Amino acid sequence: MKILIIEDETAAVNHLRRLMQRYLPEAEVVTVLQSVAGAIAWFRSNPSPDLVLMDIELTDGRSLDILQKVQVEADVIFTTAYEEYVLRAFDFNSVDYLLKPIKEEKFAQAVQKFRQRHIKQLTVEKLATALKRTESPHTLYKKRFLVKKGIKLLSIKQEQVAYFCRDEYVFLVTRQGEKFPVSQSLEELEEVVDPAVFFRLNRKYMAHIEAIAEVEGYSKSRLRIELRPPNREPLVISQERSRLFKLWMESAS
């Protein structure tokens, strides 16, 4: 998750960084910009981040002017010491409007709103991509996986795969519990399997819908997953991926 900060006060930037460490630990700050002119130039030459934390009053003008001169596709959380801009702020793609000094609970609420919007958008994009690929005769998902068993080569059908897991190497685990090393990374496999039936649970596991044996609630809105055949370690997925997982379970074919 990539975040852009537009803020000209060093103390305010440091405060935002501290709040992000607590409530957006997975985020990467791509850069900090201090002016309207600098932000306009940046947006014209860089890909959009996921979120912009934007102070309204900057040294050379108001950041609302940025949004009028360039197309900003990212969600925006405005930060300001003034209430007078709140109506104009929500004319843009605004998640929330935080008054300075920013209170921790208000920042946490804004982050929660952003996560909900971000997850919905990711899900829509994922399903749209899956549909587009399904409709295209030129794009096919991987139907078989070539693995080695001793000196023999075996061709494992997609429907025989229970899940892929990463230990020191990446392994394919079949529904019968057989385990074979594969040469691709999980990231590479994620690009070629059908997202309608495979889901990336975390950095170590990607499972077929039929391998999900049991799902139960865990602490802090996370989920604990039991696979079939059983894996050797507890499998807990994050709060953010838990929401995506539920949507995937509802729409999986």
N, C-alpha and C positions, 0 to 999 in steps of 0.2 A: 504494500500500500504506500503510495507516494503522496507526500503532502508539501504544499508550497506555503510559506509564511510571507505575508506582505505587512511589514511593521517597521516603523522607523525608530522605535524606542528599545534600546538594548535590554532594559529591565523587563519590559513587556515580552520580548522574545524569549528571554530566559525563563520567565514564568510559564509561557506557553510550552516550552520544552519540558519543564518539570511536570506539567499536567499531562502532556502526551506520554511521557515515560510511564505514568500510572494508568492512563485510560486508553492509550493507543500504542502499546509497547511494540507492536509489529510494524509500526509506521516508520518510513524513512523520509526525512526532510530533504527535499531535493535542492532547495536553496532558500535564502532569506533575501527578500527585496525590500528596498526602503523608499521607493519613489513611484509615482504614477508612470513617469516616462520609462523607467527601468522595467516595470511590470509589463507595460504594453510591448516593449521590445522583446521581452522574454517570451510572452505568449505567442508572438508572431514567429518565433524560431525554435520552439520546443514543444514536445508532445504534452498533452494535458495531464496534470496530476489527477489523483482521485479526489482530493479535497484541498481547498484553499482557506487558510485562516487569514482574514483580511481586515486590517484596521481601516477605518473609513477616512480619518483625517491624517494625511501624510504631508511631508514637508513641501511638496510642490503641487498640492491639490487634494482632491477627494478621490478615493479609490473607486467610487461609483463611476467615475469617468473612464476607468479601465474597461469596465463591463459594457460601456456604450461604444467603445472604439474597437474592441476585439471580441471575438466569440470565445467565451469561456465555458467549456463543456463540463468542468468539474463542479461538484457541490461546493458551496461557499458558507462558511461560518463567519459572520461579521463581528468584529470586536471594536468597541468605541466607548468614549466617555460621554457621548451625547445621544439623547433619545430622539432627537428631531429627525433622524434619517431612517427610522425604523420602517415607515411605510414604503419609502423608495427602495429600501434594501430588499423587501419581499417581492418587489417587481422582478427581481432577478432570481437565479437558481439558488435561493438561500435556504439553508437548513435551519439556522437559528441566528439570533442577534444577541450578543453578550455585552453587557455593560461593564466597563472597567470601574474599579478593579474586579477582575473576573473571579467569581466564587467557584470553588472546586465542584460543588454539587451542580451548579449551572453548566459548567463545562462537561461534566459527566452526562447530564441529560442531553446536551447537544450532540455529544459523541454517539449516544444511543440512537438518536434520531438519524444521524448520518449512517450508522451501521445498518439500520433497517432499510433505508433507501438504497444503500450500496448493495446489499445482499439481494434485494428485489431486482435491481438492475442487472447484477451478475447472472441471476437465474434466467431472466428474460433473454439476455444475450446468449447464454449457453443453450437454451432451448431453441432459440431462433437459428443459431449456428447448426445445431443438430438437425433441425428440420430442413435447412438449406442443403446440407450435405446429403440428407436422405433423398431429397428431390433431385439432386444432381446425379446424372448417370456417370459422370466422370470422377466422382469422389466416392471411394469405397472404404468402409472400415475393415480393419484386419479381421479375417474370419478364422485363420489358423495361425498357430505359433509353433515354429520348428524348435525342438529341444533335443538334447542328447541324453541317451540312457546307455551308459557304457560306451561301446563302439557304434551303437545304433542311433539313428535319427528318427524321432517320432514327430508326427504332425498332430498337435492337439487342437481340436475344434474349440471355437470361442465358447460354446455352450458347455464344454467340459471344464472350463476354468472356473475355479471358486474365487481365487484372489491372487494378487501379486503382492509380495512383501519384500522389504529390503532389510537385510542384516548387514553382513560384510559385503555380500553380493545381492543381486535381485533374483528372486525365485518366483516361479509359477507354481501354484498349488492347485491340484485338480480336485474335483468333487469327491474323488475316491481317496484323497489324502496323499497322493503322490506329489513329490516336490522335485522340481527341475530348475537348474540355473538358467537364466536367459541373459543375452548379451546387451539388451537395451536397458536404459535407466527408467525409473518410474515416470519421469517427466516425458521421455520419448514415447513410452507406452500409452500415456494419457492422451497423446496427440492422435493415436491411431485406433484406439478402441472406441466402441459405440457408447457415447455418454448417456444414452437412454437406458443402458443396462450396467454400466460400470461407474463407480463413484470413488474419487480420491478421498479416503477417510482422513488421512493425515500424511505426514512426510514419509511414513513407512509402509502404509497399506493402501491398496486400491482393490475394491471388492466388486464382484458380480452381484446383482440384485438377489439372485437365488442363494447366495452364500450368507445373507444376513439372517442369522438364526434368531436373534433376540435383541431388542433395543430397550433400554431403560434409562430413566432420568438419573443424572449424576449432579454433583455440586456445581453451583454457579451456572445453571442452565446448560451444562454440557450433557453429552450422552455417552453411555457405555454400550459398546457393541459386542455381541458374541457372534463369532463366525462359525460357519459349517463347511468343512471340518474345523474343529477348534484350533485356534492359534495358541502359542505358548505364553503369551504375555497379555496383561490387561490392555484393552483397546478403548481409549477415551478420546472423543473428538471435541474440539474447541467449541465455544459458544457460537462463534460466527459460522463455522462449518456445520454445526448442528442445525441451524435454520435452513441452510442450503440442503442438507441431508433430508430433512423432513419434506421439503418441496420436491426433491428428487424422488423420494419414496412414493409420493402421491402421483407423480407423473411418469414414473418408470414403466417401460413396456414389459 
